[in-house]
Amino acid sequence: MANAAQTHTPIPAEWRSTVAGILREGSRDAIITTLQSNLDWSATFPEAWDFERFNALASALIAETVLGRHITTMDDPGEVWAFWFTFEARQLYAKINLLPDGKIIIIYSSHIPRKGKESL
């Protein structure tokens, strides 16, 4: 298995800024969340609101040091990145797609690590 750090690269600033802006606005017209992502989030944080998840994701993305993994195997069009974020002092895995129009995102994942805390 390749060193996990080798697969983690800086996420492009424009992608991070655009996605963080959409998350901060919190519009349900611009944020699509998969059923699995919603179920995982509610199982881990049953008292948390969606806006808290969106803010935690946005906070991770505005950090210039955030690293991620570019995902090229999704069926949906767009640019997808996986990265770590934290909420209530827990490390969580996220995978988000910025659709080609640059105005809508799909949150595929926002859950506790399933493959260890080092591999995206």
ChimeraX attribute file (.defattr): number of C-alpha atoms within 10 A of each C-alpha:
attribute: neighborCount
match mode: 1-to-1
recipient: residues
	/A:1	3
	/A:2	7
	/A:3	9
	/A:4	12
	/A:5	13
	/A:6	9
	/A:7	13
	/A:8	18
	/A:9	14
	/A:10	14
	/A:11	19
	/A:12	15
	/A:13	14
	/A:14	9
	/A:15	17
	/A:16	20
	/A:17	15
	/A:18	19
	/A:19	26
	/A:20	21
	/A:21	16
	/A:22	20
	/A:23	24
	/A:24	17
	/A:25	14
	/A:26	16
	/A:27	12
	/A:28	11
	/A:29	9
	/A:30	16
	/A:31	20
	/A:32	15
	/A:33	17
	/A:34	14
	/A:35	12
	/A:36	14
	/A:37	18
	/A:38	16
	/A:39	15
	/A:40	16
	/A:41	21
	/A:42	15
	/A:43	11
	/A:44	12
	/A:45	14
	/A:46	10
	/A:47	9
	/A:48	13
	/A:49	11
	/A:50	14
	/A:51	14
	/A:52	13
	/A:53	18
	/A:54	19
	/A:55	18
	/A:56	19
	/A:57	27
	/A:58	21
	/A:59	17
	/A:60	19
	/A:61	27
	/A:62	16
	/A:63	12
	/A:64	12
	/A:65	11
	/A:66	19
	/A:67	21
	/A:68	23
	/A:69	21
	/A:70	19
	/A:71	14
	/A:72	12
	/A:73	7
	/A:74	10
	/A:75	6
	/A:76	13
	/A:77	11
	/A:78	17
	/A:79	17
	/A:80	23
	/A:81	20
	/A:82	21
	/A:83	25
	/A:84	24
	/A:85	22
	/A:86	18
	/A:87	16
	/A:88	8
	/A:89	7
	/A:90	10
	/A:91	14
	/A:92	20
	/A:93	20
	/A:94	22
	/A:95	22
	/A:96	22
	/A:97	24
	/A:98	23
	/A:99	17
	/A:100	12
	/A:101	8
	/A:102	15
	/A:103	14
	/A:104	20
	/A:105	24
	/A:106	20
	/A:107	21
	/A:108	19
	/A:109	22
	/A:110	28
	/A:111	25
	/A:112	19
	/A:113	16
	/A:114	10
	/A:115	9
	/A:116	8
	/A:117	13
	/A:118	11
	/A:119	19
	/A:120	23
